[in-house]
């Protein structure tokens, strides 16, 4: 695994539109592993591939205290399940040391691919819905 450089705002590459992943390959799995290592070292709870200058639809996340619940979302589609929103104090590894309250849906449905290329769907609330 390798630590990847995280792009910092206002780097224009952060505005690049991420492309869908056509096939989950060993290269994608390695990138996800490197992204986890980078995210944990930062430290953070979520990291998008665009933040490490790979402009594909890949997000890694681990909301656990012990870094033992890694989640990978490839080509994620997020659908709000309610109009109710909740404020969360949010930060971003690409905008270090800046936090702000943001309103997000309190419940969402997430459909994505996993590292085996299989489609999965979850309903999320709380911090997972925010992330």
C-alpha positions in Angstrom: 0.0 0.0 0.0 1.0 3.6 -0.5 0.2 7.0 0.9 -1.2 9.2 -1.8 -1.0 13.0 -2.0 -4.3 14.7 -1.2 -5.2 17.6 -3.4 -6.0 20.8 -1.4 -8.5 23.5 -2.3 -8.4 25.6 -4.5 -6.7 23.0 -6.8 -8.8 23.0 -10.0 -8.5 19.2 -10.3 -10.9 19.0 -7.4 -13.6 20.2 -9.8 -13.0 17.4 -12.3 -16.1 15.4 -12.9 -15.4 11.8 -11.9 -16.1 9.1 -14.5 -17.9 5.8 -13.7 -15.8 2.7 -13.2 -16.4 0.4 -16.1 -14.8 -2.7 -14.5 -13.6 -3.4 -11.0 -10.0 -4.6 -11.5 -7.0 -5.3 -9.3 -5.9 -1.7 -10.1 -9.1 -0.4 -8.7 -8.8 -2.6 -5.6 -5.2 -1.4 -5.1 -6.3 2.2 -5.4 -9.0 1.6 -2.8 -6.4 0.1 -0.4 -4.1 3.0 -1.0 -7.0 5.4 -0.4 -7.8 3.7 3.0 -4.1 4.0 4.1 -4.1 7.7 3.0 -7.4 8.4 4.7 -6.4 6.8 8.0 -3.1 8.6 8.0 -4.7 12.0 7.3 -6.7 11.3 9.6 -10.2 11.2 8.1 -13.4 9.1 7.8 -14.0 9.4 4.1 -12.0 10.0 0.9 -13.1 10.3 -2.8 -10.7 9.2 -5.6 -10.8 12.7 -7.0 -9.2 14.0 -3.8 -6.1 11.9 -4.7 -6.2 12.9 -8.4 -7.9 9.8 -9.7 -11.1 11.1 -11.3 -13.3 8.0 -11.1 -16.4 7.3 -9.0 -14.8 5.6 -6.0 -15.2 6.5 -2.4 -13.8 4.9 0.7 -15.1 5.4 4.2 -14.7 4.1 7.7 -16.8 5.7 10.4 -15.5 3.4 13.2 -13.3 4.5 16.1 -11.0 1.5 15.6 -10.7 1.7 11.8 -12.3 -1.8 11.5 -15.3 -1.1 9.3 -14.0 -0.1 5.9 -16.6 0.6 3.3 -16.1 1.0 -0.5 -18.6 2.6 -2.8 -18.0 2.4 -6.6 -20.3 4.3 -8.9 -22.5 5.3 -5.9 -26.0 6.6 -6.5 -27.5 8.4 -3.5 -31.2 8.9 -3.2 -32.8 10.9 -0.3 -35.5 8.9 1.5 -37.0 11.9 3.3 -37.2 15.6 3.0 -36.1 16.0 6.6 -32.5 17.3 6.9 -30.1 17.5 9.8 -27.2 19.9 10.4 -23.8 18.3 10.7 -20.4 19.9 11.4 -18.4 18.8 8.3 -14.8 18.9 7.3 -12.9 17.7 4.2 -9.4 16.4 3.9 -9.0 18.7 0.8 -9.9 21.7 2.9 -7.9 21.1 6.0 -8.9 22.6 9.4 -12.1 24.2 8.0 -15.4 23.0 9.4 -18.9 24.2 8.7 -22.5 23.2 9.5 -24.2 21.6 6.4 -27.8 20.4 6.1 -28.0 16.9 4.7 -30.9 14.5 4.3 -31.4 12.4 7.5 -32.0 9.2 5.5 -30.7 8.1 2.1 -30.5 5.0 -0.1 -27.1 4.2 -1.5 -26.7 1.9 -4.5 -23.1 1.1 -5.5 -20.7 -1.6 -6.5 -18.3 -3.3 -4.1 -14.7 -4.4 -4.7 -16.0 -7.7 -6.3 -18.0 -5.6 -8.8 -21.3 -6.7 -7.3 -24.2 -4.3 -6.8 -25.4 -3.6 -3.3 -27.9 -1.3 -1.8 -28.1 0.1 1.8 -30.3 2.5 3.6 -28.4 4.9 5.8 -29.0 7.5 8.4 -26.9 9.6 10.7 -23.3 10.1 9.9 -23.3 7.5 7.1 -26.1 9.3 5.3 -24.1 12.6 5.7 -20.9 11.1 4.3 
